Amino acid sequence: MAGYDEGNVYYTDLGDGEGRPGADGDGVTPGQARRKFADLLRNFRSEPTAEYPDGRLTYRDKLDQDQPPRDVTVLLDDIIGA
């Protein structure tokens, strides 16, 4: 079986190896960024109004439909403020 995978290298970036962001606490790994973004989509609340005193779940409401949209526009101000 020598050389069976030669030229075909498969790997998964788990963000826990040496030399990658997050290995020694100096950055955010791609997996951590995906989880934080999913958390933003799930839990972001807009400003409170009379109709929604706790704020509206803006992005969750957009995605929670019978036919969810193909794409969702996320405001950069929402990401910065999260």
PDB file of N, CA, C and O in Angstrom:
ATOM      1  N   MET A   1       0.812  -1.184   0.000  1.00  0.00           N
ATOM      2  CA  MET A   1       0.000   0.000   0.000  1.00  0.00           C
ATOM      3  C   MET A   1       0.861   1.256   0.000  1.00  0.00           C
ATOM      4  O   MET A   1       0.353   2.357   0.209  1.00  0.00           O
ATOM      5  N   ALA A   2       2.111   1.103  -0.225  1.00  0.00           N
ATOM      6  CA  ALA A   2       2.999   2.260  -0.220  1.00  0.00           C
ATOM      7  C   ALA A   2       2.606   3.222  -1.342  1.00  0.00           C
ATOM      8  O   ALA A   2       2.433   2.814  -2.491  1.00  0.00           O
ATOM      9  N   GLY A   3       2.469   4.475  -1.001  1.00  0.00           N
ATOM     10  CA  GLY A   3       2.180   5.507  -1.987  1.00  0.00           C
ATOM     11  C   GLY A   3       0.732   5.605  -2.418  1.00  0.00           C
ATOM     12  O   GLY A   3       0.437   6.290  -3.397  1.00  0.00           O
ATOM     13  N   TYR A   4      -0.197   4.936  -1.713  1.00  0.00           N
ATOM     14  CA  TYR A   4      -1.595   4.948  -2.151  1.00  0.00           C
ATOM     15  C   TYR A   4      -2.220   6.339  -2.056  1.00  0.00           C
ATOM     16  O   TYR A   4      -3.147   6.645  -2.806  1.00  0.00           O
ATOM     17  N   ASP A   5      -1.732   7.184  -1.150  1.00  0.00           N
ATOM     18  CA  ASP A   5      -2.318   8.512  -1.013  1.00  0.00           C
ATOM     19  C   ASP A   5      -1.384   9.611  -1.521  1.00  0.00           C
ATOM     20  O   ASP A   5      -1.568  10.785  -1.202  1.00  0.00           O
ATOM     21  N   GLU A   6      -0.417   9.238  -2.283  1.00  0.00           N
ATOM     22  CA  GLU A   6       0.554  10.203  -2.775  1.00  0.00           C
ATOM     23  C   GLU A   6      -0.134  11.260  -3.639  1.00  0.00           C
ATOM     24  O   GLU A   6      -0.825  10.930  -4.603  1.00  0.00           O
ATOM     25  N   GLY A   7       0.057  12.506  -3.295  1.00  0.00           N
ATOM     26  CA  GLY A   7      -0.547  13.597  -4.055  1.00  0.00           C
ATOM     27  C   GLY A   7      -1.954  13.948  -3.615  1.00  0.00           C
ATOM     28  O   GLY A   7      -2.488  14.969  -4.051  1.00  0.00           O
ATOM     29  N   ASN A   8      -2.570  13.147  -2.774  1.00  0.00           N
ATOM     30  CA  ASN A   8      -3.919  13.415  -2.280  1.00  0.00           C
ATOM     31  C   ASN A   8      -3.866  13.512  -0.766  1.00  0.00           C
ATOM     32  O   ASN A   8      -3.927  12.503  -0.064  1.00  0.00           O
ATOM     33  N   VAL A   9      -3.753  14.720  -0.278  1.00  0.00           N
ATOM     34  CA  VAL A   9      -3.665  14.933   1.151  1.00  0.00           C
ATOM     35  C   VAL A   9      -4.990  15.499   1.630  1.00  0.00           C
ATOM     36  O   VAL A   9      -5.446  16.528   1.131  1.00  0.00           O
ATOM     37  N   TYR A  10      -5.606  14.837   2.587  1.00  0.00           N
ATOM     38  CA  TYR A  10      -6.885  15.270   3.128  1.00  0.00           C
ATOM     39  C   TYR A  10      -6.691  15.648   4.593  1.00  0.00           C
ATOM     40  O   TYR A  10      -6.031  14.936   5.350  1.00  0.00           O
ATOM     41  N   TYR A  11      -7.279  16.780   4.979  1.00  0.00           N
ATOM     42  CA  TYR A  11      -7.163  17.213   6.364  1.00  0.00           C
ATOM     43  C   TYR A  11      -8.376  18.043   6.736  1.00  0.00           C
ATOM     44  O   TYR A  11      -9.128  18.499   5.875  1.00  0.00           O
ATOM     45  N   THR A  12      -8.551  18.228   8.032  1.00  0.00           N
ATOM     46  CA  THR A  12      -9.596  19.082   8.564  1.00  0.00           C
ATOM     47  C   THR A  12      -8.940  20.085   9.488  1.00  0.00           C
ATOM     48  O   THR A  12      -8.142  19.711  10.348  1.00  0.00           O
ATOM     49  N   ASP A  13      -9.267  21.358   9.321  1.00  0.00           N
ATOM     50  CA  ASP A  13      -8.714  22.397  10.166  1.00  0.00           C
ATOM     51  C   ASP A  13      -9.531  22.476  11.445  1.00  0.00           C
ATOM     52  O   ASP A  13     -10.595  23.095  11.475  1.00  0.00           O
ATOM     53  N   LEU A  14      -9.032  21.851  12.495  1.00  0.00           N
ATOM     54  CA  LEU A  14      -9.729  21.849  13.770  1.00  0.00           C
ATOM     55  C   LEU A  14      -9.331  23.031  14.637  1.00  0.00           C
ATOM     56  O   LEU A  14      -9.947  23.276  15.675  1.00  0.00           O
ATOM     57  N   GLY A  15      -8.310  23.763  14.222  1.00  0.00           N
ATOM     58  CA  GLY A  15      -7.900  24.939  14.968  1.00  0.00           C
ATOM     59  C   GLY A  15      -7.168  24.640  16.259  1.00  0.00           C
ATOM     60  O   GLY A  15      -7.100  25.497  17.139  1.00  0.00           O
ATOM     61  N   ASP A  16      -6.616  23.434  16.393  1.00  0.00           N
ATOM     62  CA  ASP A  16      -5.932  23.101  17.633  1.00  0.00           C
ATOM     63  C   ASP A  16      -4.479  22.696  17.409  1.00  0.00           C
ATOM     64  O   ASP A  16      -3.820  22.241  18.344  1.00  0.00           O
ATOM     65  N   GLY A  17      -3.977  22.849  16.216  1.00  0.00           N
ATOM     66  CA  GLY A  17      -2.609  22.464  15.928  1.00  0.00           C
ATOM     67  C   GLY A  17      -1.653  23.622  16.061  1.00  0.00           C
ATOM     68  O   GLY A  17      -2.069  24.760  16.277  1.00  0.00           O
ATOM     69  N   GLU A  18      -0.384  23.336  15.933  1.00  0.00           N
ATOM     70  CA  GLU A  18       0.617  24.383  16.056  1.00  0.00           C
ATOM     71  C   GLU A  18       0.654  25.224  14.786  1.00  0.00           C
ATOM     72  O   GLU A  18       0.467  24.714  13.681  1.00  0.00           O
ATOM     73  N   GLY A  19       0.898  26.523  14.962  1.00  0.00           N
ATOM     74  CA  GLY A  19       1.047  27.404  13.825  1.00  0.00           C
ATOM     75  C   GLY A  19      -0.258  27.895  13.222  1.00  0.00           C
ATOM     76  O   GLY A  19      -0.236  28.663  12.260  1.00  0.00           O
ATOM     77  N   ARG A  20      -1.360  27.484  13.747  1.00  0.00           N
ATOM     78  CA  ARG A  20      -2.652  27.940  13.245  1.00  0.00           C
ATOM     79  C   ARG A  20      -3.249  28.938  14.221  1.00  0.00           C
ATOM     80  O   ARG A  20      -2.934  28.898  15.410  1.00  0.00           O
ATOM     81  N   PRO A  21      -4.107  29.837  13.741  1.00  0.00           N
ATOM     82  CA  PRO A  21      -4.749  30.779  14.659  1.00  0.00           C
ATOM     83  C   PRO A  21      -5.512  30.054  15.750  1.00  0.00           C
ATOM     84  O   PRO A  21      -6.188  29.059  15.489  1.00  0.00           O
ATOM     85  N   GLY A  22      -5.406  30.540  16.939  1.00  0.00           N
ATOM     86  CA  GLY A  22      -6.115  29.936  18.060  1.00  0.00           C
ATOM     87  C   GLY A  22      -5.306  28.892  18.797  1.00  0.00           C
ATOM     88  O   GLY A  22      -5.711  28.439  19.868  1.00  0.00           O
ATOM     89  N   ALA A  23      -4.156  28.495  18.235  1.00  0.00           N
ATOM     90  CA  ALA A  23      -3.356  27.466  18.884  1.00  0.00           C
ATOM     91  C   ALA A  23      -2.819  27.950  20.231  1.00  0.00           C
ATOM     92  O   ALA A  23      -2.757  27.185  21.193  1.00  0.00           O
ATOM     93  N   ASP A  24      -2.432  29.224  20.290  1.00  0.00           N
ATOM     94  CA  ASP A  24      -1.921  29.741  21.549  1.00  0.00           C
ATOM     95  C   ASP A  24      -2.699  30.969  22.006  1.00  0.00           C
ATOM     96  O   ASP A  24      -2.161  31.817  22.717  1.00  0.00           O
ATOM     97  N   GLY A  25      -3.951  31.065  21.604  1.00  0.00           N
ATOM     98  CA  GLY A  25      -4.815  32.125  22.070  1.00  0.00           C
ATOM     99  C   GLY A  25      -4.648  33.450  21.350  1.00  0.00           C
ATOM    100  O   GLY A  25      -5.079  34.482  21.865  1.00  0.00           O
ATOM    101  N   ASP A  26      -4.031  33.452  20.164  1.00  0.00           N
ATOM    102  CA  ASP A  26      -3.774  34.722  19.488  1.00  0.00           C
ATOM    103  C   ASP A  26      -4.792  35.055  18.396  1.00  0.00           C
ATOM    104  O   ASP A  26      -4.604  36.038  17.679  1.00  0.00           O
ATOM    105  N   GLY A  27      -5.849  34.281  18.247  1.00  0.00           N
ATOM    106  CA  GLY A  27      -6.817  34.580  17.201  1.00  0.00           C
ATOM    107  C   GLY A  27      -8.034  33.688  17.303  1.00  0.00           C
ATOM    108  O   GLY A  27      -8.193  32.922  18.253  1.00  0.00           O
ATOM    109  N   VAL A  28      -8.890  33.804  16.300  1.00  0.00           N
ATOM    110  CA  VAL A  28     -10.115  33.009  16.249  1.00  0.00           C
ATOM    111  C   VAL A  28      -9.982  32.021  15.106  1.00  0.00           C
ATOM    112  O   VAL A  28      -9.625  32.404  13.992  1.00  0.00           O
ATOM    113  N   THR A  29     -10.261  30.773  15.368  1.00  0.00           N
ATOM    114  CA  THR A  29     -10.188  29.757  14.323  1.00  0.00           C
ATOM    115  C   THR A  29     -11.426  29.849  13.432  1.00  0.00           C
ATOM    116  O   THR A  29     -12.433  30.429  13.839  1.00  0.00           O
ATOM    117  N   PRO A  30     -11.369  29.293  12.235  1.00  0.00           N
ATOM    118  CA  PRO A  30     -12.552  29.297  11.369  1.00  0.00           C
ATOM    119  C   PRO A  30     -13.758  28.632  12.020  1.00  0.00           C
ATOM    120  O   PRO A  30     -14.882  29.102  11.844  1.00  0.00           O
ATOM    121  N   GLY A  31     -13.554  27.571  12.752  1.00  0.00           N
ATOM    122  CA  GLY A  31     -14.659  26.892  13.438  1.00  0.00           C
ATOM    123  C   GLY A  31     -15.297  27.767  14.506  1.00  0.00           C
ATOM    124  O   GLY A  31     -16.519  27.789  14.654  1.00  0.00           O
ATOM    125  N   GLN A  32     -14.468  28.484  15.247  1.00  0.00           N
ATOM    126  CA  GLN A  32     -14.995  29.396  16.267  1.00  0.00           C
ATOM    127  C   GLN A  32     -15.770  30.541  15.617  1.00  0.00           C
ATOM    128  O   GLN A  32     -16.811  30.955  16.127  1.00  0.00           O
ATOM    129  N   ALA A  33     -15.266  31.050  14.497  1.00  0.00           N
ATOM    130  CA  ALA A  33     -15.959  32.130  13.795  1.00  0.00           C
ATOM    131  C   ALA A  33     -17.318  31.665  13.285  1.00  0.00           C
ATOM    132  O   ALA A  33     -18.297  32.405  13.379  1.00  0.00           O
ATOM    133  N   ARG A  34     -17.391  30.443  12.743  1.00  0.00           N
ATOM    134  CA  ARG A  34     -18.678  29.898  12.268  1.00  0.00           C
ATOM    135  C   ARG A  34     -19.665  29.773  13.415  1.00  0.00           C
ATOM    136  O   ARG A  34     -20.835  30.127  13.265  1.00  0.00           O
ATOM    137  N   ARG A  35     -19.210  29.275  14.558  1.00  0.00           N
ATOM    138  CA  ARG A  35     -20.100  29.130  15.718  1.00  0.00           C
ATOM    139  C   ARG A  35     -20.594  30.484  16.215  1.00  0.00           C
ATOM    140  O   ARG A  35     -21.766  30.627  16.564  1.00  0.00           O
ATOM    141  N   LYS A  36     -19.705  31.482  16.248  1.00  0.00           N
ATOM    142  CA  LYS A  36     -20.110  32.813  16.696  1.00  0.00           C
ATOM    143  C   LYS A  36     -21.099  33.438  15.727  1.00  0.00           C
ATOM    144  O   LYS A  36     -22.040  34.108  16.152  1.00  0.00           O
ATOM    145  N   PHE A  37     -20.898  33.230  14.431  1.00  0.00           N
ATOM    146  CA  PHE A  37     -21.814  33.782  13.437  1.00  0.00           C
ATOM    147  C   PHE A  37     -23.175  33.089  13.523  1.00  0.00           C
ATOM    148  O   PHE A  37     -24.211  33.748  13.433  1.00  0.00           O
ATOM    149  N   ALA A  38     -23.177  31.772  13.696  1.00  0.00           N
ATOM    150  CA  ALA A  38     -24.443  31.045  13.859  1.00  0.00           C
ATOM    151  C   ALA A  38     -25.161  31.513  15.116  1.00  0.00           C
ATOM    152  O   ALA A  38     -26.386  31.633  15.123  1.00  0.00           O
ATOM    153  N   ASP A  39     -24.406  31.779  16.181  1.00  0.00           N
ATOM    154  CA  ASP A  39     -25.000  32.291  17.412  1.00  0.00           C
ATOM    155  C   ASP A  39     -25.600  33.684  17.191  1.00  0.00           C
ATOM    156  O   ASP A  39     -26.664  33.995  17.727  1.00  0.00           O
ATOM    157  N   LEU A  40     -24.921  34.514  16.406  1.00  0.00           N
ATOM    158  CA  LEU A  40     -25.458  35.839  16.081  1.00  0.00           C
ATOM    159  C   LEU A  40     -26.781  35.701  15.333  1.00  0.00           C
ATOM    160  O   LEU A  40     -27.752  36.382  15.665  1.00  0.00           O
ATOM    161  N   LEU A  41     -26.829  34.828  14.329  1.00  0.00           N
ATOM    162  CA  LEU A  41     -28.067  34.645  13.564  1.00  0.00           C
ATOM    163  C   LEU A  41     -29.197  34.119  14.445  1.00  0.00           C
ATOM    164  O   LEU A  41     -30.357  34.481  14.250  1.00  0.00           O
ATOM    165  N   ARG A  42     -28.867  33.285  15.390  1.00  0.00           N
ATOM    166  CA  ARG A  42     -29.877  32.660  16.239  1.00  0.00           C
ATOM    167  C   ARG A  42     -30.390  33.593  17.331  1.00  0.00           C
ATOM    168  O   ARG A  42     -31.572  33.546  17.671  1.00  0.00           O
ATOM    169  N   ASN A  43     -29.521  34.441  17.887  1.00  0.00           N
ATOM    170  CA  ASN A  43     -29.877  35.172  19.105  1.00  0.00           C
ATOM    171  C   ASN A  43     -29.860  36.692  19.013  1.00  0.00           C
ATOM    172  O   ASN A  43     -30.143  37.355  20.011  1.00  0.00           O
ATOM    173  N   PHE A  44     -29.540  37.270  17.860  1.00  0.00           N
ATOM    174  CA  PHE A  44     -29.455  38.728  17.768  1.00  0.00           C
ATOM    175  C   PHE A  44     -30.833  39.352  17.928  1.00  0.00           C
ATOM    176  O   PHE A  44     -31.798  38.926  17.294  1.00  0.00           O
ATOM    177  N   ARG A  45     -30.912  40.353  18.771  1.00  0.00           N
ATOM    178  CA  ARG A  45     -32.169  41.083  18.994  1.00  0.00           C
ATOM    179  C   ARG A  45     -31.984  42.527  18.561  1.00  0.00           C
ATOM    180  O   ARG A  45     -30.952  43.147  18.819  1.00  0.00           O
ATOM    181  N   SER A  46     -33.020  43.051  17.890  1.00  0.00           N
ATOM    182  CA  SER A  46     -32.999  44.455  17.472  1.00  0.00           C
ATOM    183  C   SER A  46     -33.329  45.344  18.661  1.00  0.00           C
ATOM    184  O   SER A  46     -33.529  44.865  19.778  1.00  0.00           O
ATOM    185  N   GLU A  47     -33.381  46.617  18.410  1.00  0.00           N
ATOM    186  CA  GLU A  47     -33.732  47.575  19.467  1.00  0.00           C
ATOM    187  C   GLU A  47     -35.154  47.318  19.958  1.00  0.00           C
ATOM    188  O   GLU A  47     -36.021  46.982  19.152  1.00  0.00           O
ATOM    189  N   PRO A  48     -35.417  47.464  21.243  1.00  0.00           N
ATOM    190  CA  PRO A  48     -36.774  47.283  21.773  1.00  0.00           C
ATOM    191  C   PRO A  48     -37.750  48.317  21.193  1.00  0.00           C
ATOM    192  O   PRO A  48     -37.399  49.478  20.979  1.00  0.00           O
ATOM    193  N   THR A  49     -38.965  47.867  20.949  1.00  0.00           N
ATOM    194  CA  THR A  49     -40.038  48.750  20.483  1.00  0.00           C
ATOM    195  C   THR A  49     -41.270  48.473  21.330  1.00  0.00           C
ATOM    196  O   THR A  49     -41.245  47.609  22.207  1.00  0.00           O
ATOM    197  N   ALA A  50     -42.346  49.202  21.070  1.00  0.00           N
ATOM    198  CA  ALA A  50     -43.587  48.967  21.813  1.00  0.00           C
ATOM    199  C   ALA A  50     -44.138  47.578  21.497  1.00  0.00           C
ATOM    200  O   ALA A  50     -44.687  46.913  22.375  1.00  0.00           O
ATOM    201  N   GLU A  51     -43.995  47.142  20.251  1.00  0.00           N
ATOM    202  CA  GLU A  51     -44.504  45.830  19.850  1.00  0.00           C
ATOM    203  C   GLU A  51     -43.610  44.692  20.353  1.00  0.00           C
ATOM    204  O   GLU A  51     -44.098  43.618  20.706  1.00  0.00           O
ATOM    205  N   TYR A  52     -42.304  44.937  20.382  1.00  0.00           N
ATOM    206  CA  TYR A  52     -41.326  43.939  20.842  1.00  0.00           C
ATOM    207  C   TYR A  52     -40.491  44.552  21.964  1.00  0.00           C
ATOM    208  O   TYR A  52     -39.407  45.075  21.703  1.00  0.00           O
ATOM    209  N   PRO A  53     -40.973  44.499  23.209  1.00  0.00           N
ATOM    210  CA  PRO A  53     -40.254  45.162  24.314  1.00  0.00           C
ATOM    211  C   PRO A  53     -38.861  44.589  24.572  1.00  0.00           C
ATOM    212  O   PRO A  53     -37.987  45.309  25.055  1.00  0.00           O
ATOM    213  N   ASP A  54     -38.636  43.322  24.264  1.00  0.00           N
ATOM    214  CA  ASP A  54     -37.308  42.723  24.452  1.00  0.00           C
ATOM    215  C   ASP A  54     -36.474  42.787  23.183  1.00  0.00           C
ATOM    216  O   ASP A  54     -35.344  42.299  23.167  1.00  0.00           O
ATOM    217  N   GLY A  55     -36.999  43.372  22.135  1.00  0.00           N
ATOM    218  CA  GLY A  55     -36.306  43.382  20.851  1.00  0.00           C
ATOM    219  C   GLY A  55     -36.756  42.201  20.013  1.00  0.00           C
ATOM    220  O   GLY A  55     -37.174  41.171  20.541  1.00  0.00           O
ATOM    221  N   ARG A  56     -36.668  42.359  18.726  1.00  0.00           N
ATOM    222  CA  ARG A  56     -37.106  41.304  17.814  1.00  0.00           C
ATOM    223  C   ARG A  56     -35.920  40.434  17.422  1.00  0.00           C
ATOM    224  O   ARG A  56     -34.814  40.938  17.230  1.00  0.00           O
ATOM    225  N   LEU A  57     -36.147  39.134  17.303  1.00  0.00           N
ATOM    226  CA  LEU A  57     -35.107  38.215  16.836  1.00  0.00           C
ATOM    227  C   LEU A  57     -35.017  38.364  15.311  1.00  0.00           C
ATOM    228  O   LEU A  57     -35.609  37.589  14.559  1.00  0.00           O
ATOM    229  N   THR A  58     -34.280  39.355  14.888  1.00  0.00           N
ATOM    230  CA  THR A  58     -34.264  39.796  13.496  1.00  0.00           C
ATOM    231  C   THR A  58     -33.926  38.688  12.514  1.00  0.00           C
ATOM    232  O   THR A  58     -34.726  38.384  11.630  1.00  0.00           O
ATOM    233  N   TYR A  59     -32.768  38.088  12.652  1.00  0.00           N
ATOM    234  CA  TYR A  59     -32.307  37.112  11.664  1.00  0.00           C
ATOM    235  C   TYR A  59     -32.990  35.760  11.831  1.00  0.00           C
ATOM    236  O   TYR A  59     -33.231  35.061  10.847  1.00  0.00           O
ATOM    237  N   ARG A  60     -33.301  35.389  13.067  1.00  0.00           N
ATOM    238  CA  ARG A  60     -34.014  34.127  13.292  1.00  0.00           C
ATOM    239  C   ARG A  60     -35.384  34.160  12.628  1.00  0.00           C
ATOM    240  O   ARG A  60     -35.810  33.176  12.024  1.00  0.00           O
ATOM    241  N   ASP A  61     -36.082  35.306  12.743  1.00  0.00           N
ATOM    242  CA  ASP A  61     -37.402  35.436  12.118  1.00  0.00           C
ATOM    243  C   ASP A  61     -37.318  35.328  10.602  1.00  0.00           C
ATOM    244  O   ASP A  61     -38.203  34.747   9.973  1.00  0.00           O
ATOM    245  N   LYS A  62     -36.258  35.886  10.005  1.00  0.00           N
ATOM    246  CA  LYS A  62     -36.090  35.789   8.560  1.00  0.00           C
ATOM    247  C   LYS A  62     -35.865  34.352   8.116  1.00  0.00           C
ATOM    248  O   LYS A  62     -36.364  33.937   7.070  1.00  0.00           O
ATOM    249  N   LEU A  63     -35.113  33.590   8.911  1.00  0.00           N
ATOM    250  CA  LEU A  63     -34.787  32.211   8.543  1.00  0.00           C
ATOM    251  C   LEU A  63     -35.871  31.218   8.940  1.00  0.00           C
ATOM    252  O   LEU A  63     -35.923  30.115   8.397  1.00  0.00           O
ATOM    253  N   ASP A  64     -36.737  31.591   9.879  1.00  0.00           N
ATOM    254  CA  ASP A  64     -37.775  30.682  10.376  1.00  0.00           C
ATOM    255  C   ASP A  64     -39.073  30.874   9.583  1.00  0.00           C
ATOM    256  O   ASP A  64     -40.067  31.386  10.098  1.00  0.00           O
ATOM    257  N   GLN A  65     -39.034  30.457   8.340  1.00  0.00           N
ATOM    258  CA  GLN A  65     -40.187  30.539   7.452  1.00  0.00           C
ATOM    259  C   GLN A  65     -40.358  29.187   6.762  1.00  0.00           C
ATOM    260  O   GLN A  65     -39.456  28.350   6.778  1.00  0.00           O
ATOM    261  N   ASP A  66     -41.530  28.988   6.154  1.00  0.00           N
ATOM    262  CA  ASP A  66     -41.749  27.742   5.409  1.00  0.00           C
ATOM    263  C   ASP A  66     -40.740  27.606   4.274  1.00  0.00           C
ATOM    264  O   ASP A  66     -40.189  26.528   4.049  1.00  0.00           O
ATOM    265  N   GLN A  67     -40.504  28.693   3.568  1.00  0.00           N
ATOM    266  CA  GLN A  67     -39.496  28.737   2.514  1.00  0.00           C
ATOM    267  C   GLN A  67     -38.421  29.751   2.917  1.00  0.00           C
ATOM    268  O   GLN A  67     -38.536  30.929   2.579  1.00  0.00           O
ATOM    269  N   PRO A  68     -37.375  29.312   3.636  1.00  0.00           N
ATOM    270  CA  PRO A  68     -36.338  30.256   4.068  1.00  0.00           C
ATOM    271  C   PRO A  68     -35.652  30.888   2.849  1.00  0.00           C
ATOM    272  O   PRO A  68     -35.541  30.252   1.800  1.00  0.00           O
ATOM    273  N   PRO A  69     -35.202  32.118   2.986  1.00  0.00           N
ATOM    274  CA  PRO A  69     -34.542  32.778   1.864  1.00  0.00           C
ATOM    275  C   PRO A  69     -33.218  32.113   1.520  1.00  0.00           C
ATOM    276  O   PRO A  69     -32.590  31.474   2.365  1.00  0.00           O
ATOM    277  N   ARG A  70     -32.805  32.271   0.273  1.00  0.00           N
ATOM    278  CA  ARG A  70     -31.510  31.720  -0.156  1.00  0.00           C
ATOM    279  C   ARG A  70     -30.363  32.412   0.545  1.00  0.00           C
ATOM    280  O   ARG A  70     -29.384  31.765   0.919  1.00  0.00           O
ATOM    281  N   ASP A  71     -30.467  33.719   0.728  1.00  0.00           N
ATOM    282  CA  ASP A  71     -29.430  34.445   1.436  1.00  0.00           C
ATOM    283  C   ASP A  71     -30.059  35.480   2.363  1.00  0.00           C
ATOM    284  O   ASP A  71     -31.177  35.948   2.148  1.00  0.00           O
ATOM    285  N   VAL A  72     -29.318  35.807   3.372  1.00  0.00           N
ATOM    286  CA  VAL A  72     -29.760  36.776   4.372  1.00  0.00           C
ATOM    287  C   VAL A  72     -28.709  37.874   4.439  1.00  0.00           C
ATOM    288  O   VAL A  72     -27.516  37.598   4.572  1.00  0.00           O
ATOM    289  N   THR A  73     -29.152  39.105   4.349  1.00  0.00           N
ATOM    290  CA  THR A  73     -28.245  40.238   4.456  1.00  0.00           C
ATOM    291  C   THR A  73     -28.072  40.577   5.935  1.00  0.00           C
ATOM    292  O   THR A  73     -29.036  40.870   6.643  1.00  0.00           O
ATOM    293  N   VAL A  74     -26.821  40.528   6.379  1.00  0.00           N
ATOM    294  CA  VAL A  74     -26.501  40.835   7.774  1.00  0.00           C
ATOM    295  C   VAL A  74     -25.794  42.179   7.797  1.00  0.00           C
ATOM    296  O   VAL A  74     -24.813  42.391   7.086  1.00  0.00           O
ATOM    297  N   LEU A  75     -26.300  43.076   8.617  1.00  0.00           N
ATOM    298  CA  LEU A  75     -25.703  44.405   8.713  1.00  0.00           C
ATOM    299  C   LEU A  75     -24.396  44.338   9.503  1.00  0.00           C
ATOM    300  O   LEU A  75     -24.316  43.691  10.547  1.00  0.00           O
ATOM    301  N   LEU A  76     -23.388  45.013   8.989  1.00  0.00           N
ATOM    302  CA  LEU A  76     -22.085  45.031   9.653  1.00  0.00           C
ATOM    303  C   LEU A  76     -22.179  45.652  11.037  1.00  0.00           C
ATOM    304  O   LEU A  76     -21.460  45.243  11.949  1.00  0.00           O
ATOM    305  N   ASP A  77     -23.051  46.630  11.205  1.00  0.00           N
ATOM    306  CA  ASP A  77     -23.237  47.236  12.529  1.00  0.00           C
ATOM    307  C   ASP A  77     -23.735  46.218  13.546  1.00  0.00           C
ATOM    308  O   ASP A  77     -23.382  46.297  14.723  1.00  0.00           O
ATOM    309  N   ASP A  78     -24.555  45.259  13.105  1.00  0.00           N
ATOM    310  CA  ASP A  78     -25.042  44.206  14.000  1.00  0.00           C
ATOM    311  C   ASP A  78     -23.912  43.277  14.425  1.00  0.00           C
ATOM    312  O   ASP A  78     -23.867  42.824  15.569  1.00  0.00           O
ATOM    313  N   ILE A  79     -23.003  42.996  13.502  1.00  0.00           N
ATOM    314  CA  ILE A  79     -21.878  42.119  13.815  1.00  0.00           C
ATOM    315  C   ILE A  79     -20.922  42.827  14.775  1.00  0.00           C
ATOM    316  O   ILE A  79     -20.444  42.228  15.739  1.00  0.00           O
ATOM    317  N   ILE A  80     -20.649  44.098  14.506  1.00  0.00           N
ATOM    318  CA  ILE A  80     -19.731  44.858  15.361  1.00  0.00           C
ATOM    319  C   ILE A  80     -20.283  45.005  16.764  1.00  0.00           C
ATOM    320  O   ILE A  80     -19.540  44.921  17.741  1.00  0.00           O
ATOM    321  N   GLY A  81     -21.593  45.226  16.866  1.00  0.00           N
ATOM    322  CA  GLY A  81     -22.214  45.429  18.169  1.00  0.00           C
ATOM    323  C   GLY A  81     -22.424  44.153  18.965  1.00  0.00           C
ATOM    324  O   GLY A  81     -22.711  44.215  20.160  1.00  0.00           O
ATOM    325  N   ALA A  82     -22.287  43.001  18.329  1.00  0.00           N
ATOM    326  CA  ALA A  82     -22.563  41.730  19.013  1.00  0.00           C
ATOM    327  C   ALA A  82     -21.449  41.303  19.920  1.00  0.00           C
ATOM    328  O   ALA A  82     -21.540  40.255  20.560  1.00  0.00           O
TER     329      ALA A  82
END
